[in-house]
Amino acid sequence: MATMHAVKDAVSADAETAFAVRVDGLDVTFGEGETAVTALRDVKVDIPEGALVTMLGPSGCGKSTLLRAIADLVPASRGGIEVHGRTPEEARKERDFAFVFQDATLLPWRSAIDNVRLPLEVGKPGPAHADPMELLELVGLKGREKALPGELSGGMRQRVAIARALVTRPRILLMDEPFGALDEITRDNLNEELLRIWNETGTTILFVTHSIPEAVFLGQKVLLLAAHPGRVKEYMTVDLPYPRQLPVRDTVEFIKITAHLRKMLEEC
């Protein structure tokens, strides 16, 4: 596993940075002719290996579409995407990435441990997959392995979903507003848990959110998209040290960054 020191060195050493994802001039258009809608236009962004990048933008700016294009769920209309030097389709077949949605989408008849094991039963698991029991412990659910989804809180179900996503040891974790439906206290706790998991695994994370404080608290970088069509407004580094804990949100530095992003969002 990569250490936080190694991850931060890889992100900061610009001349030697390896990129997990490279998006070059990406357009995504839905439909044809007069009814065609351009969701993304000329998006260019590089995601460093091992980085945690958060994505902000108004509704309809294409945040989820960009995640889905990287995951080979939405085709590019123009431009290209590389995932570890491969096409999204090749990366998908190699299980380079895993997806965590806003809804945990657990199978209600399967226990927590059996939901985590599910990706190992679908397709062809690699020889180096993670241990499901260890993953449930990693996300703080040791002792709840046999619990059914209906017996777990919303936050616990999302922890199971994160463990399930990590079981194939993906190099990239794509997260589409995974904590958006949770109450504020649970969301804060899972923000801290996600930073701990990132620190322990070194996984590259691309995280979509509508919350400016969440984007700043989590991200090494924040990708801000403008809408109609979706395009890059700003791609900024969050100059706050790790490890981060919730009290950092009360600091002058944190408030300045969130105020800047709020102003940029108003311009979007």
N, C-alpha and C positions, 0 to 999 in steps of 0.2 A: 504494500500500500504506500502511496506517496504521502510524505509528511507535509504539514502546512508550510514549513520552511521551504521545502522543495517546490511546492506549488507556487508560493509567492515569488520565489526566485525566477521560476519559469515565466510567470506573467510579467515581471518587471524587466527582464533582460530582453529588451526589444529586438536587439540584433540577432538573438538566438532563439526567439520564441517559436515554439511549435504550435500550430493551430489545430484545434479539434474540428472546427467548422469554418469554412470560407464561403461567403455568399458574394457573388460578383454580378452586379447588374441585373438582379432578379426582378422579373415581372410575373405576376400571377393575375390572370384574367378569367372570370367566370362568364359563360355564355358567349354568344356571337352576335355580330351585327349591332343594331340599335339598342338591343337589350343587354349588351355586354357590360360587365362591371369590372373595373380594374381594382383589385384588392391591394396589390403591391406594385410599386413602380421603381425600377432602378435602385433596388436595395443592395448596398455594399457594406458588408461588415465581416470582421474576422473575430472568432471566439477562441482565445488562447486555450491551449491544453491545460486542464486542471483549474480553470477559472470558474467563478460563480458570477454569472452575468444576469442581471434582472432587466425586464423589459416593461416599459410603461408606454401609455398612449391613450388617447380618447377612444371611446367605443367606435368600432368600425375602422380602426386604423390598420388592421391586419396582423395584430400580434399573434393570435392563434393560427392564422393562415401561415405565417412564417414558420412557426413551430411545426406545423403539419407538412410544409414543403421540405423541411429538413428531415422529417421522419418518413418521407416518401408516401405520404397520405394525400398530398395535393401536388399535381404536376406543375412544373415551371412553364410559363408561356414564352419566356425569353430569359437569357442569362443562365448562370450555372450555380450549383452548390456542390461543394466537396466536403465530405465527412471523413476525416483522416485520409485525405487524398483519394477517396473513392466516391462514386456516385451515391446518392441517398439509397437507391435500390440495392446496391452492393453492400452498403453499410447495414441496411435492414436485414439482409440475409445473413450477415455475419453477427447480428445481434449487437452491434456497436452501441445502440442507444435503447433506452426504455422511456416510456411515457407515463406520467402521472397526471390524471385529469382532476377537475374540481370535484366530481363525484368519485368516491372510492371504487365504485363498480365491483364490489366483492360478490362472489356467489353465495347467496344466503344460506344454502344447505351445507356449505363447507366451513370447517373450523378455520380459525386464523392461520394455523400452521398449514392447513391444506390449501388455503388461498395463496399463501406465499409459494407453495410448491407448484402451483398451477403452470407457470411458464416452463417448468422442467418437464411437464407432461405433454406440452404442445410443441410441435416441431422437433428439432434435433438439438438437445442441450449440449453445450460445450463441456469438456472435461473439467474445466476450472470453475464451475459454478460455486456460488457461496452456499454455506450451510443454512437452511431455513431457520433452524432453532437459534443459531448465533445472530441472525438478522433480526429476529423478533426481540432478542435481548438488546441488540444495538439500538432499536427504536423504542426501547423502554417498555416492552410488553412481555417480559419474562414472567411466567406463571399464568398467562392468558392464552396459551397456545391452543387449547381445546375450545375456547369460547367461540360461539357463532357470531356473525356480524350483528345480529339483532340484540346481542347481549353486550355490545360494545358501544361506547359513545362515538360521536362523530369524529372527534380528534383521534380516538383509538383506531377507528376504521381507516383514517388517512395514514396512520402509522403503519398499518398492515399493508396498505397500498404502496407505500414507499419501500417497505421490506420486499414486497413482491417484485417491484421494479428493479431492485438491486440484486435479486437472486441469481441472475445470469451474469453478474459482474459487468454491467454495461460500462463503457468508457464515457458515455454521455447520458445525463438524465434531463429529459425535457419535461417541464412542469407547468401546466396550464391552469393558473389560479387555483392551486390545490387547497389553499386555506381560505378561499373567498367566502365560503358558506358557514364558517365557524365563528363562534363568539370571540370577542376581543382577547380575553384572557387565554383561551385555548390557542388562538392564533399566535399570540406572543410566545407561549410555551413551545409551540411547534417551530417558530422561527429560530429559537435558540437551539432546539433539537436538530434542525436542518443544518445549522452551522457546525454543530458538533459532528454530525454524520459526514459532512463534506470534509471536515478536518481529518477524520479518521480514514476515509476512503480515497480521497484525492480525486473523486469523480468530477468531471466537467458538468456544470449545471447551468441550464438556461431556464429562467424562472419568470413567467408572466404574472403580473399583478396589476390591479388598479390602485393600489395603495402606495402613495409616495413614501411615507415612512418605512413601509415594509421593503420597498425597492432599495432605499438607501441603507437600511439596517443590514440587509443580506448581501448586497452586491459589492463586488470589487469594481465592477463597471455597471453603468446603467445605460441601456439602449432606449432612446426615446423616439417613438414613431409619431409622425403627423398623419392626419387622415385625409381621405378623398383626393387622390389615392394615398394608400399607405406608403410612407417614405421615411428615410432616416432624418430626424430633426437634429439629434445630438447623440453622441456616443462618448460618455464621460467617465473618467476614473473617480471613484469615491475615495477620497484621501482620508480615510479613517483606519486606525490600526486594528488588527485582529489580535487576540480574540475579542469579539464584541459581545457586550451584555446589554440588557434593556436600558439601564441608566444612561447609556451613551446618547439616547434620543433626547435627553434634556440638555445636552451640551450646546454651546454656541456654534461650534463647527457643524454639528448635525443639522441644527435649525437653518443655518445659512445654505446648506446643500439642498434641503427640502424646499426652501423658499425659492431658490434658483430654478429647481425643476418645476415648481408650481407655476412660475412665471412662463417658463418654456411651454408648459402644457396649455396655458391660456392662449398662447400664440398659435397653438396647433388647431 
